[in-house]
Amino acid sequence: MTLEGGLIGYLWAAVTDDALDFIPCTSGGSRANNASVKWVHRLRWAKANGITPLQALRHWAGRPEEPLTGYVPVGAEQEAPSLATLEALAASA
């Protein structure tokens, strides 16, 4: 996830579970943390409307950048070996 060209975090969805979340990048500072709050609202909306985690992730990919939530590039979807790996990536970014 980017905001004004800078990496602010990772939106992830579990492939085998009903889990979806946003992990802010350490380097994103307050912009990443603010985006996290907005993403929690979006993710709750998706769950309340019966949208699966992967559908939700794909729903926001390619939409125009928004001032608080940033931009999810089309084709950015990748599979991480574990959530811990993704969290470590966000912490080091």
PyMOL Python script that loads the backbone (N, CA, C, O; Angstrom):
from pymol import cmd

cmd.read_pdbstr("""\
ATOM      1  N   MET A   1       0.846  -1.153   0.000  1.00  0.00           N
ATOM      2  CA  MET A   1       0.000   0.000   0.000  1.00  0.00           C
ATOM      3  C   MET A   1       0.898   1.223   0.000  1.00  0.00           C
ATOM      4  O   MET A   1       1.859   1.304   0.765  1.00  0.00           O
ATOM      5  N   THR A   2       0.576   2.168  -0.863  1.00  0.00           N
ATOM      6  CA  THR A   2       1.383   3.374  -0.954  1.00  0.00           C
ATOM      7  C   THR A   2       0.517   4.615  -0.718  1.00  0.00           C
ATOM      8  O   THR A   2      -0.702   4.583  -0.882  1.00  0.00           O
ATOM      9  N   LEU A   3       1.165   5.682  -0.339  1.00  0.00           N
ATOM     10  CA  LEU A   3       0.513   6.975  -0.188  1.00  0.00           C
ATOM     11  C   LEU A   3       1.497   8.013  -0.699  1.00  0.00           C
ATOM     12  O   LEU A   3       2.601   8.146  -0.170  1.00  0.00           O
ATOM     13  N   GLU A   4       1.097   8.743  -1.722  1.00  0.00           N
ATOM     14  CA  GLU A   4       1.963   9.730  -2.372  1.00  0.00           C
ATOM     15  C   GLU A   4       3.317   9.127  -2.754  1.00  0.00           C
ATOM     16  O   GLU A   4       4.355   9.775  -2.620  1.00  0.00           O
ATOM     17  N   GLY A   5       3.291   7.891  -3.225  1.00  0.00           N
ATOM     18  CA  GLY A   5       4.486   7.210  -3.700  1.00  0.00           C
ATOM     19  C   GLY A   5       5.312   6.507  -2.652  1.00  0.00           C
ATOM     20  O   GLY A   5       6.257   5.798  -2.998  1.00  0.00           O
ATOM     21  N   GLY A   6       4.986   6.678  -1.362  1.00  0.00           N
ATOM     22  CA  GLY A   6       5.747   6.026  -0.295  1.00  0.00           C
ATOM     23  C   GLY A   6       5.000   4.846   0.294  1.00  0.00           C
ATOM     24  O   GLY A   6       3.778   4.888   0.432  1.00  0.00           O
ATOM     25  N   LEU A   7       5.715   3.808   0.636  1.00  0.00           N
ATOM     26  CA  LEU A   7       5.122   2.614   1.241  1.00  0.00           C
ATOM     27  C   LEU A   7       4.618   2.935   2.641  1.00  0.00           C
ATOM     28  O   LEU A   7       5.370   3.448   3.469  1.00  0.00           O
ATOM     29  N   ILE A   8       3.342   2.636   2.912  1.00  0.00           N
ATOM     30  CA  ILE A   8       2.798   2.902   4.250  1.00  0.00           C
ATOM     31  C   ILE A   8       2.349   1.632   4.970  1.00  0.00           C
ATOM     32  O   ILE A   8       2.160   1.654   6.186  1.00  0.00           O
ATOM     33  N   GLY A   9       2.175   0.533   4.247  1.00  0.00           N
ATOM     34  CA  GLY A   9       1.756  -0.681   4.919  1.00  0.00           C
ATOM     35  C   GLY A   9       1.347  -1.764   3.961  1.00  0.00           C
ATOM     36  O   GLY A   9       1.445  -1.629   2.741  1.00  0.00           O
ATOM     37  N   TYR A  10       0.880  -2.854   4.559  1.00  0.00           N
ATOM     38  CA  TYR A  10       0.473  -4.027   3.793  1.00  0.00           C
ATOM     39  C   TYR A  10      -0.949  -4.417   4.184  1.00  0.00           C
ATOM     40  O   TYR A  10      -1.265  -4.576   5.363  1.00  0.00           O
ATOM     41  N   LEU A  11      -1.786  -4.566   3.185  1.00  0.00           N
ATOM     42  CA  LEU A  11      -3.126  -5.091   3.368  1.00  0.00           C
ATOM     43  C   LEU A  11      -3.008  -6.577   3.086  1.00  0.00           C
ATOM     44  O   LEU A  11      -2.548  -6.964   2.011  1.00  0.00           O
ATOM     45  N   TRP A  12      -3.414  -7.418   4.031  1.00  0.00           N
ATOM     46  CA  TRP A  12      -3.258  -8.852   3.825  1.00  0.00           C
ATOM     47  C   TRP A  12      -4.577  -9.581   4.052  1.00  0.00           C
ATOM     48  O   TRP A  12      -5.455  -9.117   4.780  1.00  0.00           O
ATOM     49  N   ALA A  13      -4.683 -10.721   3.414  1.00  0.00           N
ATOM     50  CA  ALA A  13      -5.840 -11.599   3.561  1.00  0.00           C
ATOM     51  C   ALA A  13      -5.333 -13.020   3.692  1.00  0.00           C
ATOM     52  O   ALA A  13      -4.443 -13.439   2.951  1.00  0.00           O
ATOM     53  N   ALA A  14      -5.891 -13.756   4.624  1.00  0.00           N
ATOM     54  CA  ALA A  14      -5.534 -15.160   4.783  1.00  0.00           C
ATOM     55  C   ALA A  14      -6.227 -15.971   3.690  1.00  0.00           C
ATOM     56  O   ALA A  14      -7.405 -15.755   3.404  1.00  0.00           O
ATOM     57  N   VAL A  15      -5.516 -16.876   3.099  1.00  0.00           N
ATOM     58  CA  VAL A  15      -6.056 -17.684   2.020  1.00  0.00           C
ATOM     59  C   VAL A  15      -6.968 -18.782   2.560  1.00  0.00           C
ATOM     60  O   VAL A  15      -7.925 -19.181   1.897  1.00  0.00           O
ATOM     61  N   THR A  16      -6.673 -19.263   3.752  1.00  0.00           N
ATOM     62  CA  THR A  16      -7.416 -20.409   4.288  1.00  0.00           C
ATOM     63  C   THR A  16      -8.283 -20.073   5.492  1.00  0.00           C
ATOM     64  O   THR A  16      -8.776 -20.976   6.168  1.00  0.00           O
ATOM     65  N   ASP A  17      -8.473 -18.808   5.766  1.00  0.00           N
ATOM     66  CA  ASP A  17      -9.208 -18.414   6.966  1.00  0.00           C
ATOM     67  C   ASP A  17     -10.017 -17.157   6.656  1.00  0.00           C
ATOM     68  O   ASP A  17      -9.943 -16.614   5.553  1.00  0.00           O
ATOM     69  N   ASP A  18     -10.775 -16.713   7.625  1.00  0.00           N
ATOM     70  CA  ASP A  18     -11.581 -15.515   7.467  1.00  0.00           C
ATOM     71  C   ASP A  18     -10.868 -14.326   8.115  1.00  0.00           C
ATOM     72  O   ASP A  18     -11.447 -13.621   8.942  1.00  0.00           O
ATOM     73  N   ALA A  19      -9.616 -14.113   7.733  1.00  0.00           N
ATOM     74  CA  ALA A  19      -8.813 -13.060   8.347  1.00  0.00           C
ATOM     75  C   ALA A  19      -8.338 -12.069   7.295  1.00  0.00           C
ATOM     76  O   ALA A  19      -7.968 -12.437   6.180  1.00  0.00           O
ATOM     77  N   LEU A  20      -8.361 -10.797   7.690  1.00  0.00           N
ATOM     78  CA  LEU A  20      -7.955  -9.707   6.820  1.00  0.00           C
ATOM     79  C   LEU A  20      -7.537  -8.558   7.724  1.00  0.00           C
ATOM     80  O   LEU A  20      -8.211  -8.270   8.713  1.00  0.00           O
ATOM     81  N   ASP A  21      -6.425  -7.896   7.391  1.00  0.00           N
ATOM     82  CA  ASP A  21      -5.973  -6.793   8.234  1.00  0.00           C
ATOM     83  C   ASP A  21      -5.008  -5.904   7.458  1.00  0.00           C
ATOM     84  O   ASP A  21      -4.617  -6.220   6.334  1.00  0.00           O
ATOM     85  N   PHE A  22      -4.640  -4.805   8.066  1.00  0.00           N
ATOM     86  CA  PHE A  22      -3.667  -3.863   7.531  1.00  0.00           C
ATOM     87  C   PHE A  22      -2.527  -3.773   8.534  1.00  0.00           C
ATOM     88  O   PHE A  22      -2.755  -3.590   9.729  1.00  0.00           O
ATOM     89  N   ILE A  23      -1.301  -3.903   8.041  1.00  0.00           N
ATOM     90  CA  ILE A  23      -0.115  -3.773   8.890  1.00  0.00           C
ATOM     91  C   ILE A  23       0.631  -2.516   8.460  1.00  0.00           C
ATOM     92  O   ILE A  23       1.158  -2.462   7.349  1.00  0.00           O
ATOM     93  N   PRO A  24       0.684  -1.500   9.327  1.00  0.00           N
ATOM     94  CA  PRO A  24       1.412  -0.282   8.952  1.00  0.00           C
ATOM     95  C   PRO A  24       2.920  -0.509   8.961  1.00  0.00           C
ATOM     96  O   PRO A  24       3.433  -1.257   9.793  1.00  0.00           O
ATOM     97  N   CYS A  25       3.624   0.133   8.042  1.00  0.00           N
ATOM     98  CA  CYS A  25       5.086   0.075   8.009  1.00  0.00           C
ATOM     99  C   CYS A  25       5.645   1.066   9.025  1.00  0.00           C
ATOM    100  O   CYS A  25       5.105   2.160   9.194  1.00  0.00           O
ATOM    101  N   THR A  26       6.699   0.692   9.680  1.00  0.00           N
ATOM    102  CA  THR A  26       7.345   1.551  10.650  1.00  0.00           C
ATOM    103  C   THR A  26       7.749   2.882  10.020  1.00  0.00           C
ATOM    104  O   THR A  26       7.575   3.939  10.627  1.00  0.00           O
ATOM    105  N   SER A  27       8.281   2.828   8.816  1.00  0.00           N
ATOM    106  CA  SER A  27       8.746   4.044   8.149  1.00  0.00           C
ATOM    107  C   SER A  27       7.604   4.968   7.734  1.00  0.00           C
ATOM    108  O   SER A  27       7.837   6.134   7.416  1.00  0.00           O
ATOM    109  N   GLY A  28       6.374   4.459   7.734  1.00  0.00           N
ATOM    110  CA  GLY A  28       5.217   5.269   7.343  1.00  0.00           C
ATOM    111  C   GLY A  28       4.789   6.255   8.407  1.00  0.00           C
ATOM    112  O   GLY A  28       4.030   7.182   8.126  1.00  0.00           O
ATOM    113  N   GLY A  29       5.271   6.066   9.633  1.00  0.00           N
ATOM    114  CA  GLY A  29       4.970   6.975  10.736  1.00  0.00           C
ATOM    115  C   GLY A  29       3.488   7.179  10.967  1.00  0.00           C
ATOM    116  O   GLY A  29       2.696   6.243  10.861  1.00  0.00           O
ATOM    117  N   SER A  30       3.116   8.424  11.286  1.00  0.00           N
ATOM    118  CA  SER A  30       1.722   8.717  11.618  1.00  0.00           C
ATOM    119  C   SER A  30       0.800   8.538  10.421  1.00  0.00           C
ATOM    120  O   SER A  30      -0.377   8.223  10.597  1.00  0.00           O
ATOM    121  N   ARG A  31       1.307   8.730   9.209  1.00  0.00           N
ATOM    122  CA  ARG A  31       0.465   8.509   8.021  1.00  0.00           C
ATOM    123  C   ARG A  31       0.048   7.046   7.926  1.00  0.00           C
ATOM    124  O   ARG A  31      -1.094   6.747   7.578  1.00  0.00           O
ATOM    125  N   ALA A  32       0.954   6.145   8.229  1.00  0.00           N
ATOM    126  CA  ALA A  32       0.638   4.719   8.190  1.00  0.00           C
ATOM    127  C   ALA A  32      -0.347   4.358   9.305  1.00  0.00           C
ATOM    128  O   ALA A  32      -1.277   3.580   9.089  1.00  0.00           O
ATOM    129  N   ASN A  33      -0.143   4.919  10.481  1.00  0.00           N
ATOM    130  CA  ASN A  33      -1.057   4.635  11.592  1.00  0.00           C
ATOM    131  C   ASN A  33      -2.450   5.203  11.329  1.00  0.00           C
ATOM    132  O   ASN A  33      -3.449   4.568  11.667  1.00  0.00           O
ATOM    133  N   ASN A  34      -2.525   6.388  10.732  1.00  0.00           N
ATOM    134  CA  ASN A  34      -3.818   6.963  10.380  1.00  0.00           C
ATOM    135  C   ASN A  34      -4.516   6.116   9.318  1.00  0.00           C
ATOM    136  O   ASN A  34      -5.729   5.916   9.382  1.00  0.00           O
ATOM    137  N   ALA A  35      -3.764   5.625   8.356  1.00  0.00           N
ATOM    138  CA  ALA A  35      -4.335   4.752   7.328  1.00  0.00           C
ATOM    139  C   ALA A  35      -4.874   3.478   7.961  1.00  0.00           C
ATOM    140  O   ALA A  35      -5.908   2.961   7.540  1.00  0.00           O
ATOM    141  N   SER A  36      -4.180   2.975   8.964  1.00  0.00           N
ATOM    142  CA  SER A  36      -4.604   1.754   9.644  1.00  0.00           C
ATOM    143  C   SER A  36      -6.001   1.901  10.235  1.00  0.00           C
ATOM    144  O   SER A  36      -6.814   0.981  10.144  1.00  0.00           O
ATOM    145  N   VAL A  37      -6.283   3.050  10.837  1.00  0.00           N
ATOM    146  CA  VAL A  37      -7.602   3.294  11.427  1.00  0.00           C
ATOM    147  C   VAL A  37      -8.681   3.234  10.351  1.00  0.00           C
ATOM    148  O   VAL A  37      -9.718   2.597  10.540  1.00  0.00           O
ATOM    149  N   LYS A  38      -8.438   3.889   9.237  1.00  0.00           N
ATOM    150  CA  LYS A  38      -9.406   3.903   8.137  1.00  0.00           C
ATOM    151  C   LYS A  38      -9.593   2.505   7.551  1.00  0.00           C
ATOM    152  O   LYS A  38     -10.711   2.117   7.214  1.00  0.00           O
ATOM    153  N   TRP A  39      -8.504   1.754   7.429  1.00  0.00           N
ATOM    154  CA  TRP A  39      -8.603   0.402   6.887  1.00  0.00           C
ATOM    155  C   TRP A  39      -9.398  -0.510   7.805  1.00  0.00           C
ATOM    156  O   TRP A  39     -10.131  -1.372   7.320  1.00  0.00           O
ATOM    157  N   VAL A  40      -9.276  -0.350   9.100  1.00  0.00           N
ATOM    158  CA  VAL A  40     -10.077  -1.166  10.029  1.00  0.00           C
ATOM    159  C   VAL A  40     -11.564  -0.945   9.756  1.00  0.00           C
ATOM    160  O   VAL A  40     -12.342  -1.900   9.760  1.00  0.00           O
ATOM    161  N   HIS A  41     -11.959   0.287   9.523  1.00  0.00           N
ATOM    162  CA  HIS A  41     -13.361   0.567   9.195  1.00  0.00           C
ATOM    163  C   HIS A  41     -13.765  -0.108   7.890  1.00  0.00           C
ATOM    164  O   HIS A  41     -14.845  -0.693   7.801  1.00  0.00           O
ATOM    165  N   ARG A  42     -12.917  -0.032   6.891  1.00  0.00           N
ATOM    166  CA  ARG A  42     -13.213  -0.664   5.608  1.00  0.00           C
ATOM    167  C   ARG A  42     -13.325  -2.182   5.748  1.00  0.00           C
ATOM    168  O   ARG A  42     -14.212  -2.806   5.166  1.00  0.00           O
ATOM    169  N   LEU A  43     -12.432  -2.752   6.512  1.00  0.00           N
ATOM    170  CA  LEU A  43     -12.426  -4.207   6.656  1.00  0.00           C
ATOM    171  C   LEU A  43     -13.638  -4.694   7.445  1.00  0.00           C
ATOM    172  O   LEU A  43     -14.186  -5.758   7.157  1.00  0.00           O
ATOM    173  N   ARG A  44     -14.049  -3.921   8.428  1.00  0.00           N
ATOM    174  CA  ARG A  44     -15.277  -4.262   9.161  1.00  0.00           C
ATOM    175  C   ARG A  44     -16.489  -4.177   8.244  1.00  0.00           C
ATOM    176  O   ARG A  44     -17.391  -5.010   8.323  1.00  0.00           O
ATOM    177  N   TRP A  45     -16.509  -3.169   7.373  1.00  0.00           N
ATOM    178  CA  TRP A  45     -17.587  -3.041   6.399  1.00  0.00           C
ATOM    179  C   TRP A  45     -17.644  -4.279   5.503  1.00  0.00           C
ATOM    180  O   TRP A  45     -18.721  -4.820   5.249  1.00  0.00           O
ATOM    181  N   ALA A  46     -16.482  -4.722   5.026  1.00  0.00           N
ATOM    182  CA  ALA A  46     -16.428  -5.889   4.146  1.00  0.00           C
ATOM    183  C   ALA A  46     -16.986  -7.126   4.847  1.00  0.00           C
ATOM    184  O   ALA A  46     -17.800  -7.855   4.280  1.00  0.00           O
ATOM    185  N   LYS A  47     -16.547  -7.355   6.067  1.00  0.00           N
ATOM    186  CA  LYS A  47     -17.016  -8.530   6.809  1.00  0.00           C
ATOM    187  C   LYS A  47     -18.520  -8.449   7.051  1.00  0.00           C
ATOM    188  O   LYS A  47     -19.225  -9.444   6.888  1.00  0.00           O
ATOM    189  N   ALA A  48     -19.020  -7.275   7.437  1.00  0.00           N
ATOM    190  CA  ALA A  48     -20.452  -7.104   7.705  1.00  0.00           C
ATOM    191  C   ALA A  48     -21.294  -7.329   6.451  1.00  0.00           C
ATOM    192  O   ALA A  48     -22.476  -7.661   6.544  1.00  0.00           O
ATOM    193  N   ASN A  49     -20.685  -7.148   5.281  1.00  0.00           N
ATOM    194  CA  ASN A  49     -21.408  -7.308   4.026  1.00  0.00           C
ATOM    195  C   ASN A  49     -21.130  -8.648   3.340  1.00  0.00           C
ATOM    196  O   ASN A  49     -21.451  -8.833   2.167  1.00  0.00           O
ATOM    197  N   GLY A  50     -20.532  -9.571   4.083  1.00  0.00           N
ATOM    198  CA  GLY A  50     -20.321 -10.918   3.565  1.00  0.00           C
ATOM    199  C   GLY A  50     -19.257 -11.032   2.489  1.00  0.00           C
ATOM    200  O   GLY A  50     -19.256 -11.986   1.711  1.00  0.00           O
ATOM    201  N   ILE A  51     -18.356 -10.070   2.441  1.00  0.00           N
ATOM    202  CA  ILE A  51     -17.275 -10.092   1.454  1.00  0.00           C
ATOM    203  C   ILE A  51     -16.106 -10.871   2.044  1.00  0.00           C
ATOM    204  O   ILE A  51     -15.658 -10.571   3.150  1.00  0.00           O
ATOM    205  N   THR A  52     -15.614 -11.859   1.321  1.00  0.00           N
ATOM    206  CA  THR A  52     -14.500 -12.662   1.830  1.00  0.00           C
ATOM    207  C   THR A  52     -13.229 -11.813   1.889  1.00  0.00           C
ATOM    208  O   THR A  52     -13.131 -10.796   1.202  1.00  0.00           O
ATOM    209  N   PRO A  53     -12.267 -12.220   2.696  1.00  0.00           N
ATOM    210  CA  PRO A  53     -11.023 -11.452   2.784  1.00  0.00           C
ATOM    211  C   PRO A  53     -10.339 -11.225   1.437  1.00  0.00           C
ATOM    212  O   PRO A  53      -9.911 -10.108   1.147  1.00  0.00           O
ATOM    213  N   LEU A  54     -10.230 -12.261   0.616  1.00  0.00           N
ATOM    214  CA  LEU A  54      -9.577 -12.084  -0.682  1.00  0.00           C
ATOM    215  C   LEU A  54     -10.396 -11.189  -1.606  1.00  0.00           C
ATOM    216  O   LEU A  54      -9.829 -10.398  -2.359  1.00  0.00           O
ATOM    217  N   GLN A  55     -11.714 -11.304  -1.557  1.00  0.00           N
ATOM    218  CA  GLN A  55     -12.558 -10.418  -2.364  1.00  0.00           C
ATOM    219  C   GLN A  55     -12.361  -8.962  -1.924  1.00  0.00           C
ATOM    220  O   GLN A  55     -12.293  -8.060  -2.759  1.00  0.00           O
ATOM    221  N   ALA A  56     -12.272  -8.744  -0.627  1.00  0.00           N
ATOM    222  CA  ALA A  56     -12.083  -7.385  -0.113  1.00  0.00           C
ATOM    223  C   ALA A  56     -10.749  -6.811  -0.570  1.00  0.00           C
ATOM    224  O   ALA A  56     -10.683  -5.664  -1.011  1.00  0.00           O
ATOM    225  N   LEU A  57      -9.707  -7.590  -0.468  1.00  0.00           N
ATOM    226  CA  LEU A  57      -8.387  -7.138  -0.893  1.00  0.00           C
ATOM    227  C   LEU A  57      -8.421  -6.761  -2.371  1.00  0.00           C
ATOM    228  O   LEU A  57      -7.915  -5.709  -2.762  1.00  0.00           O
ATOM    229  N   ARG A  58      -9.009  -7.609  -3.172  1.00  0.00           N
ATOM    230  CA  ARG A  58      -9.076  -7.344  -4.612  1.00  0.00           C
ATOM    231  C   ARG A  58     -10.028  -6.202  -4.933  1.00  0.00           C
ATOM    232  O   ARG A  58      -9.866  -5.529  -5.952  1.00  0.00           O
ATOM    233  N   HIS A  59     -11.009  -5.979  -4.084  1.00  0.00           N
ATOM    234  CA  HIS A  59     -11.974  -4.900  -4.289  1.00  0.00           C
ATOM    235  C   HIS A  59     -11.283  -3.530  -4.314  1.00  0.00           C
ATOM    236  O   HIS A  59     -11.644  -2.667  -5.113  1.00  0.00           O
ATOM    237  N   TRP A  60     -10.301  -3.335  -3.447  1.00  0.00           N
ATOM    238  CA  TRP A  60      -9.641  -2.035  -3.345  1.00  0.00           C
ATOM    239  C   TRP A  60      -8.437  -1.882  -4.269  1.00  0.00           C
ATOM    240  O   TRP A  60      -7.950  -0.768  -4.461  1.00  0.00           O
ATOM    241  N   ALA A  61      -7.955  -2.969  -4.838  1.00  0.00           N
ATOM    242  CA  ALA A  61      -6.798  -2.877  -5.736  1.00  0.00           C
ATOM    243  C   ALA A  61      -7.141  -2.064  -6.976  1.00  0.00           C
ATOM    244  O   ALA A  61      -8.155  -2.305  -7.631  1.00  0.00           O
ATOM    245  N   GLY A  62      -6.295  -1.110  -7.284  1.00  0.00           N
ATOM    246  CA  GLY A  62      -6.450  -0.309  -8.479  1.00  0.00           C
ATOM    247  C   GLY A  62      -7.379   0.890  -8.355  1.00  0.00           C
ATOM    248  O   GLY A  62      -7.506   1.674  -9.295  1.00  0.00           O
ATOM    249  N   ARG A  63      -8.023   1.039  -7.216  1.00  0.00           N
ATOM    250  CA  ARG A  63      -8.894   2.210  -7.034  1.00  0.00           C
ATOM    251  C   ARG A  63      -8.020   3.454  -6.864  1.00  0.00           C
ATOM    252  O   ARG A  63      -6.865   3.343  -6.453  1.00  0.00           O
ATOM    253  N   PRO A  64      -8.546   4.611  -7.169  1.00  0.00           N
ATOM    254  CA  PRO A  64      -7.743   5.835  -7.032  1.00  0.00           C
ATOM    255  C   PRO A  64      -7.225   6.029  -5.599  1.00  0.00           C
ATOM    256  O   PRO A  64      -7.882   5.654  -4.628  1.00  0.00           O
ATOM    257  N   GLU A  65      -6.046   6.615  -5.498  1.00  0.00           N
ATOM    258  CA  GLU A  65      -5.465   6.890  -4.189  1.00  0.00           C
ATOM    259  C   GLU A  65      -6.364   7.837  -3.404  1.00  0.00           C
ATOM    260  O   GLU A  65      -6.901   8.801  -3.950  1.00  0.00           O
ATOM    261  N   GLU A  66      -6.518   7.547  -2.124  1.00  0.00           N
ATOM    262  CA  GLU A  66      -7.275   8.418  -1.233  1.00  0.00           C
ATOM    263  C   GLU A  66      -6.316   9.018  -0.212  1.00  0.00           C
ATOM    264  O   GLU A  66      -5.325   8.382   0.148  1.00  0.00           O
ATOM    265  N   PRO A  67      -6.594  10.236   0.263  1.00  0.00           N
ATOM    266  CA  PRO A  67      -5.665  10.942   1.145  1.00  0.00           C
ATOM    267  C   PRO A  67      -5.320  10.199   2.439  1.00  0.00           C
ATOM    268  O   PRO A  67      -4.203  10.333   2.939  1.00  0.00           O
ATOM    269  N   LEU A  68      -6.248   9.424   2.988  1.00  0.00           N
ATOM    270  CA  LEU A  68      -5.960   8.725   4.243  1.00  0.00           C
ATOM    271  C   LEU A  68      -5.557   7.272   4.052  1.00  0.00           C
ATOM    272  O   LEU A  68      -4.743   6.754   4.817  1.00  0.00           O
ATOM    273  N   THR A  69      -6.108   6.610   3.052  1.00  0.00           N
ATOM    274  CA  THR A  69      -5.890   5.171   2.916  1.00  0.00           C
ATOM    275  C   THR A  69      -4.832   4.789   1.907  1.00  0.00           C
ATOM    276  O   THR A  69      -4.346   3.659   1.923  1.00  0.00           O
ATOM    277  N   GLY A  70      -4.467   5.702   1.032  1.00  0.00           N
ATOM    278  CA  GLY A  70      -3.448   5.393   0.050  1.00  0.00           C
ATOM    279  C   GLY A  70      -3.985   4.650  -1.153  1.00  0.00           C
ATOM    280  O   GLY A  70      -5.146   4.800  -1.533  1.00  0.00           O
ATOM    281  N   TYR A  71      -3.122   3.848  -1.742  1.00  0.00           N
ATOM    282  CA  TYR A  71      -3.394   3.186  -3.001  1.00  0.00           C
ATOM    283  C   TYR A  71      -2.897   1.749  -2.943  1.00  0.00           C
ATOM    284  O   TYR A  71      -1.780   1.481  -2.501  1.00  0.00           O
ATOM    285  N   VAL A  72      -3.739   0.837  -3.394  1.00  0.00           N
ATOM    286  CA  VAL A  72      -3.352  -0.570  -3.522  1.00  0.00           C
ATOM    287  C   VAL A  72      -3.104  -0.826  -5.006  1.00  0.00           C
ATOM    288  O   VAL A  72      -4.053  -0.853  -5.789  1.00  0.00           O
ATOM    289  N   PRO A  73      -1.854  -1.013  -5.405  1.00  0.00           N
ATOM    290  CA  PRO A  73      -1.563  -1.219  -6.822  1.00  0.00           C
ATOM    291  C   PRO A  73      -2.170  -2.519  -7.354  1.00  0.00           C
ATOM    292  O   PRO A  73      -2.200  -3.535  -6.660  1.00  0.00           O
ATOM    293  N   VAL A  74      -2.647  -2.467  -8.584  1.00  0.00           N
ATOM    294  CA  VAL A  74      -3.114  -3.673  -9.254  1.00  0.00           C
ATOM    295  C   VAL A  74      -1.913  -4.584  -9.463  1.00  0.00           C
ATOM    296  O   VAL A  74      -0.844  -4.123  -9.863  1.00  0.00           O
ATOM    297  N   GLY A  75      -2.081  -5.855  -9.198  1.00  0.00           N
ATOM    298  CA  GLY A  75      -0.996  -6.812  -9.387  1.00  0.00           C
ATOM    299  C   GLY A  75      -0.011  -6.879  -8.242  1.00  0.00           C
ATOM    300  O   GLY A  75       0.999  -7.575  -8.338  1.00  0.00           O
ATOM    301  N   ALA A  76      -0.285  -6.167  -7.155  1.00  0.00           N
ATOM    302  CA  ALA A  76       0.635  -6.181  -6.007  1.00  0.00           C
ATOM    303  C   ALA A  76       0.427  -7.413  -5.136  1.00  0.00           C
ATOM    304  O   ALA A  76       1.193  -7.655  -4.203  1.00  0.00           O
ATOM    305  N   GLU A  77      -0.589  -8.176  -5.434  1.00  0.00           N
ATOM    306  CA  GLU A  77      -0.913  -9.347  -4.612  1.00  0.00           C
ATOM    307  C   GLU A  77       0.217 -10.368  -4.668  1.00  0.00           C
ATOM    308  O   GLU A  77       0.658 -10.778  -5.742  1.00  0.00           O
ATOM    309  N   GLN A  78       0.674 -10.767  -3.481  1.00  0.00           N
ATOM    310  CA  GLN A  78       1.726 -11.770  -3.341  1.00  0.00           C
ATOM    311  C   GLN A  78       1.373 -12.669  -2.169  1.00  0.00           C
ATOM    312  O   GLN A  78       0.530 -12.317  -1.344  1.00  0.00           O
ATOM    313  N   GLU A  79       2.010 -13.823  -2.093  1.00  0.00           N
ATOM    314  CA  GLU A  79       1.780 -14.719  -0.967  1.00  0.00           C
ATOM    315  C   GLU A  79       3.024 -14.747  -0.089  1.00  0.00           C
ATOM    316  O   GLU A  79       4.129 -15.007  -0.565  1.00  0.00           O
ATOM    317  N   ALA A  80       2.829 -14.476   1.200  1.00  0.00           N
ATOM    318  CA  ALA A  80       3.933 -14.523   2.167  1.00  0.00           C
ATOM    319  C   ALA A  80       3.917 -15.883   2.851  1.00  0.00           C
ATOM    320  O   ALA A  80       2.855 -16.488   2.994  1.00  0.00           O
ATOM    321  N   PRO A  81       5.072 -16.369   3.272  1.00  0.00           N
ATOM    322  CA  PRO A  81       5.120 -17.667   3.938  1.00  0.00           C
ATOM    323  C   PRO A  81       4.367 -17.688   5.271  1.00  0.00           C
ATOM    324  O   PRO A  81       3.882 -18.734   5.703  1.00  0.00           O
ATOM    325  N   SER A  82       4.277 -16.521   5.917  1.00  0.00           N
ATOM    326  CA  SER A  82       3.573 -16.457   7.203  1.00  0.00           C
ATOM    327  C   SER A  82       3.255 -15.007   7.530  1.00  0.00           C
ATOM    328  O   SER A  82       3.821 -14.084   6.944  1.00  0.00           O
ATOM    329  N   LEU A  83       2.347 -14.824   8.467  1.00  0.00           N
ATOM    330  CA  LEU A  83       2.013 -13.478   8.929  1.00  0.00           C
ATOM    331  C   LEU A  83       3.225 -12.854   9.623  1.00  0.00           C
ATOM    332  O   LEU A  83       3.467 -11.654   9.490  1.00  0.00           O
ATOM    333  N   ALA A  84       3.974 -13.655  10.352  1.00  0.00           N
ATOM    334  CA  ALA A  84       5.171 -13.151  11.037  1.00  0.00           C
ATOM    335  C   ALA A  84       6.182 -12.588  10.036  1.00  0.00           C
ATOM    336  O   ALA A  84       6.840 -11.586  10.316  1.00  0.00           O
ATOM    337  N   THR A  85       6.304 -13.219   8.890  1.00  0.00           N
ATOM    338  CA  THR A  85       7.206 -12.735   7.845  1.00  0.00           C
ATOM    339  C   THR A  85       6.753 -11.371   7.347  1.00  0.00           C
ATOM    340  O   THR A  85       7.572 -10.472   7.155  1.00  0.00           O
ATOM    341  N   LEU A  86       5.457 -11.214   7.137  1.00  0.00           N
ATOM    342  CA  LEU A  86       4.918  -9.948   6.664  1.00  0.00           C
ATOM    343  C   LEU A  86       5.087  -8.856   7.728  1.00  0.00           C
ATOM    344  O   LEU A  86       5.427  -7.719   7.403  1.00  0.00           O
ATOM    345  N   GLU A  87       4.849  -9.201   8.996  1.00  0.00           N
ATOM    346  CA  GLU A  87       5.033  -8.234  10.078  1.00  0.00           C
ATOM    347  C   GLU A  87       6.487  -7.777  10.167  1.00  0.00           C
ATOM    348  O   GLU A  87       6.757  -6.598  10.395  1.00  0.00           O
ATOM    349  N   ALA A  88       7.421  -8.709   9.986  1.00  0.00           N
ATOM    350  CA  ALA A  88       8.855  -8.360  10.015  1.00  0.00           C
ATOM    351  C   ALA A  88       9.199  -7.459   8.831  1.00  0.00           C
ATOM    352  O   ALA A  88       9.999  -6.534   8.971  1.00  0.00           O
ATOM    353  N   LEU A  89       8.610  -7.718   7.683  1.00  0.00           N
ATOM    354  CA  LEU A  89       8.826  -6.884   6.497  1.00  0.00           C
ATOM    355  C   LEU A  89       8.323  -5.456   6.757  1.00  0.00           C
ATOM    356  O   LEU A  89       9.001  -4.483   6.425  1.00  0.00           O
ATOM    357  N   ALA A  90       7.148  -5.343   7.343  1.00  0.00           N
ATOM    358  CA  ALA A  90       6.583  -4.014   7.648  1.00  0.00           C
ATOM    359  C   ALA A  90       7.433  -3.288   8.687  1.00  0.00           C
ATOM    360  O   ALA A  90       7.594  -2.070   8.609  1.00  0.00           O
ATOM    361  N   ALA A  91       7.965  -4.005   9.638  1.00  0.00           N
ATOM    362  CA  ALA A  91       8.800  -3.392  10.685  1.00  0.00           C
ATOM    363  C   ALA A  91      10.127  -2.883  10.125  1.00  0.00           C
ATOM    364  O   ALA A  91      10.696  -1.916  10.632  1.00  0.00           O
ATOM    365  N   SER A  92      10.606  -3.539   9.086  1.00  0.00           N
ATOM    366  CA  SER A  92      11.911  -3.140   8.529  1.00  0.00           C
ATOM    367  C   SER A  92      11.766  -2.144   7.372  1.00  0.00           C
ATOM    368  O   SER A  92      12.759  -1.599   6.889  1.00  0.00           O
ATOM    369  N   ALA A  93      10.539  -1.914   6.938  1.00  0.00           N
ATOM    370  CA  ALA A  93      10.328  -0.996   5.806  1.00  0.00           C
ATOM    371  C   ALA A  93      10.229   0.441   6.263  1.00  0.00           C
ATOM    372  O   ALA A  93      10.052   1.340   5.441  1.00  0.00           O
TER     373      ALA A  93
END
""", "prot")
cmd.dss("prot")
cmd.show_as("cartoon", "prot")
cmd.util.cbc("prot")
cmd.orient("prot")
